[in-house]
Amino acid sequence: MDLGRVIGQVVATVKDPSLTGFRLFVVQGVDERLEAKGKPFVAIDGIACAGVGDVVTLTFKRDAAIAMGDRPPVDACIIGFVDESTVLEKDGSISTLKT
């Protein structure tokens, strides 16, 4: 499971019939400090309520398909929201980042 920030929505006029009714989003992966990492990718909205700007949890590959009931051909699935991220720093202090 990874973290990501929804940065856009995908509009597809033609797609696999099993994806009908599901929204697709462009997601930028983020680290524990909510800083961008890697390249953006497309993920299906498995919780049916994500939106642009949300920080979300994601699952990938086979687990993404299972999260969607094993029906659609998906490789990345949004499965939850992140309200805050708490990180234990090397000096022993704690940083809490609100989303």
Secondary structure, 3 states (H helix, E strand, C coil): CEEEEEEEEECCCCCCHHHCCCCEEEEEEECCCCCECCCCEEEEECCCCCCCCCEEEEEEHHHHHHHCCCCCCCCEEEEEECCEEEEECCCCCEEEEEC
